[in-house]
Amino acid sequence: KAVLAERRVRNMMVGTEGESLSSGFKTKLEDLLEGNCVVDFSAAMEMVRMVKTPEEIRRLKRATEITVKSHAAFRAAIAIGATDHDLFRAASISMLDQGADGVKFINIGCGPNTSYAAHAPFTTGHTIAHGDFVKVDMGALCQGYGADFVRSYFVGTASARHCDIWKRLNEVQMELGMSLRPGMTGGEIFDRGYALISKYLENFPREFVGHGLGIGAHEEPRMNHVNT
């Protein structure tokens, strides 16, 4: 503030990422930059961050490697009589033991009260029973960059219908992935993916079919219906 005042800097526009700037810090920043304008530059910065440097890619790969093994530790901990707390603990310890800089998130849907949720944010102490559906969305952190992917499990034997849904989802994911080309928009990718899955699963509920990774959990490119 003293430097700006000494140099009589006024009417400067300062871009910030609004989603990463709490209201308290924004108020302090506006006070420090008195006479200048603070604007939200999030949308433009998202486009800049969409292209990753080699170092960013290295961090994302490392975070993903750790998360793959943590999913394995989570899977190994699934047992009748175990709780969702036990599963959370197994995944967390695995991440830290592998050298992760932190746990970005571990969302566990387990049993009839939370397994339906896309992102169940808290464990509930549910004790796993035969026939339970268990879902986990998790990501480890590597120097500020996080992985993110989901795995789903049945305790016992899945029904023929569940196996069919799993098979169709895998087929569509592979077909959609192999069809990606430079120049496609997120909306085009979403529409193609949704058309593919709708042949098998009518009114399949999806807000997107994929998204980018980085500092944020959901970065551009977002493969949703409206992304041009």
C-alpha positions in Angstrom: 0.0 0.0 0.0 2.9 2.3 0.9 4.6 1.7 -2.5 1.4 2.4 -4.4 0.8 5.6 -2.5 4.4 6.7 -3.0 4.2 6.2 -6.7 0.7 7.7 -6.9 -0.7 4.5 -8.5 -4.5 4.9 -9.0 -7.2 3.6 -11.3 -5.3 0.3 -11.8 -7.4 -2.8 -12.4 -6.3 -5.9 -10.5 -7.7 -9.3 -11.5 -8.3 -12.0 -8.9 -9.9 -15.4 -9.0 -13.1 -14.8 -7.1 -13.7 -18.5 -6.2 -10.3 -18.6 -4.5 -10.7 -15.3 -2.7 -12.7 -15.3 0.5 -14.9 -12.2 1.3 -12.7 -11.3 4.2 -9.5 -11.3 2.1 -11.3 -9.5 -0.7 -12.3 -6.7 1.7 -8.7 -6.4 3.0 -7.3 -6.4 -0.6 -9.7 -3.6 -1.6 -8.6 -1.6 1.4 -4.9 -2.1 0.5 -5.5 -1.2 -3.1 -7.6 1.9 -2.3 -8.0 4.0 -5.4 -7.7 1.0 -7.6 -10.2 -1.6 -8.8 -10.4 -5.3 -7.9 -12.2 -7.4 -10.5 -13.0 -11.1 -10.7 -10.9 -12.6 -13.5 -11.9 -16.2 -12.8 -13.3 -17.1 -16.2 -10.3 -15.9 -18.1 -7.9 -17.6 -15.7 -9.8 -20.9 -16.1 -9.0 -20.8 -19.8 -5.3 -20.0 -19.1 -5.1 -22.9 -16.6 -6.7 -25.3 -19.0 -3.3 -25.7 -20.7 -0.9 -27.4 -18.3 2.8 -27.1 -18.0 5.0 -30.2 -17.9 5.5 -29.6 -14.1 1.7 -29.4 -13.6 1.2 -32.6 -15.5 3.9 -34.3 -13.4 2.1 -33.3 -10.2 -1.3 -34.5 -11.5 0.2 -37.8 -12.6 1.8 -38.3 -9.1 -1.5 -37.4 -7.4 -3.2 -39.9 -9.6 -0.7 -42.7 -8.9 -1.2 -42.2 -5.2 -5.0 -42.1 -5.6 -5.0 -45.4 -7.6 -3.2 -47.2 -4.7 -5.5 -45.5 -2.1 -8.5 -46.9 -4.0 -7.0 -50.3 -3.7 -6.5 -49.8 0.1 -10.1 -48.7 0.3 -11.3 -51.7 -1.6 -9.3 -54.0 0.6 -10.9 -52.5 3.7 -14.5 -53.2 2.6 -15.9 -56.0 4.7 -19.1 -56.9 6.5 -18.9 -55.4 9.9 -16.5 -52.6 8.9 -17.8 -49.0 9.0 -17.5 -46.1 6.5 -15.1 -44.5 9.1 -12.8 -47.6 8.6 -12.8 -47.1 4.8 -12.1 -43.4 5.2 -9.2 -44.1 7.5 -7.7 -46.8 5.2 -7.8 -44.4 2.2 -6.4 -41.5 4.1 -3.5 -43.4 5.6 -2.6 -44.9 2.2 -2.4 -41.4 0.7 -0.2 -40.0 3.4 2.0 -43.2 3.6 2.7 -42.8 -0.2 3.9 -39.2 0.3 0.8 -37.2 -0.6 0.9 -33.6 0.6 -2.6 -34.0 1.8 -6.1 -35.5 1.2 -8.0 -33.3 -1.3 -11.3 -35.1 -0.5 -12.7 -38.6 0.2 -16.5 -38.8 -0.3 -18.0 -42.1 0.7 -21.5 -43.2 -0.1 -22.2 -46.4 1.9 -25.5 -48.2 2.6 -29.1 -47.0 2.1 -28.7 -43.5 3.6 -25.8 -42.1 1.6 -25.0 -44.5 -1.3 -27.4 -42.6 -3.6 -25.5 -39.3 -3.2 -23.2 -38.1 -5.9 -20.9 -36.7 -3.3 -21.7 -37.8 0.3 -19.4 -35.3 2.2 -19.3 -37.0 5.6 -19.0 -40.5 7.0 -22.0 -41.5 9.1 -20.7 -44.5 11.0 -22.7 -46.9 8.8 -21.8 -50.6 9.4 -21.4 -52.5 6.1 -23.8 -55.3 5.5 -24.3 -57.9 2.8 -26.0 -56.3 -0.2 -24.7 -52.8 0.4 -23.7 -50.5 -2.4 -20.4 -48.6 -1.6 -19.2 -45.7 -3.6 -16.1 -43.5 -3.1 -14.9 -40.4 -4.9 -11.4 -39.4 -3.8 -8.3 -37.5 -4.7 -4.8 -37.1 -3.2 -2.9 -33.8 -3.3 0.6 -33.4 -4.8 2.0 -29.9 -4.3 -1.4 -28.3 -4.7 -2.7 -30.4 -7.5 -5.3 -33.1 -6.9 -6.6 -36.3 -8.6 -10.3 -37.1 -8.8 -12.1 -40.3 -9.7 -14.9 -42.6 -8.5 -15.1 -46.3 -7.9 -18.2 -48.3 -6.9 -18.6 -51.7 -5.2 -21.2 -54.2 -4.2 -20.9 -56.2 -1.0 -22.0 -59.6 -2.1 -23.3 -60.3 -5.6 -24.5 -57.6 -8.0 -27.7 -58.2 -9.9 -27.8 -58.8 -13.6 -29.3 -55.3 -14.0 -26.4 -53.7 -12.2 -23.9 -55.7 -14.2 -25.5 -54.6 -17.4 -25.4 -50.9 -16.3 -21.7 -51.3 -15.4 -21.0 -52.9 -18.8 -22.8 -50.2 -20.8 -21.1 -47.4 -18.8 -17.7 -48.8 -19.6 -18.5 -49.3 -23.3 -19.7 -45.7 -23.7 -16.8 -44.3 -21.7 -14.3 -46.1 -24.0 -16.1 -45.2 -27.2 -16.4 -41.5 -26.2 -12.8 -41.3 -25.1 -11.6 -42.7 -28.4 -13.7 -40.2 -30.3 -12.2 -37.1 -28.8 -10.4 -34.8 -31.3 -8.8 -31.4 -31.1 -11.3 -28.6 -31.7 -14.3 -30.3 -30.1 -16.2 -28.2 -27.5 -17.2 -29.5 -24.1 -20.8 -29.3 -25.2 -20.2 -31.5 -28.3 -18.5 -34.1 -26.2 -21.3 -34.1 -23.7 -24.0 -34.4 -26.4 -22.1 -37.3 -28.0 -21.7 -39.1 -24.7 -25.2 -38.6 -23.6 -26.5 -39.8 -27.0 -24.4 -43.0 -26.6 -25.5 -43.8 -23.1 -29.2 -42.9 -23.8 -29.4 -45.9 -26.2 -29.0 -48.1 -23.2 -30.1 -46.1 -20.2 -33.0 -43.7 -20.8 -33.0 -40.4 -18.9 -29.5 -41.1 -17.5 -28.8 -38.3 -14.9 -25.6 -36.5 -15.8 -24.6 -32.9 -15.4 -21.3 -33.6 -17.3 -19.4 -36.5 -18.8 -15.9 -35.3 -17.8 -13.9 -32.3 -16.6 -10.4 -31.1 -16.3 -8.1 -31.3 -13.3 -5.6 -28.9 -11.7 -5.7 -26.6 -8.7 -9.5 -26.9 -8.6 -11.5 -30.1 -8.5 -13.5 -29.3 -11.6 -11.5 -27.2 -14.1 -11.9 -26.5 -17.8 -12.5 -28.3 -20.1 -15.9 -29.0 -18.6 -17.8 -31.5 -20.8 -21.3 -30.3 -20.1 -24.2 -29.4 -22.3 -23.7 -25.6 -22.4 -19.9 -25.4 -22.7 -19.1 -23.8 -26.1 
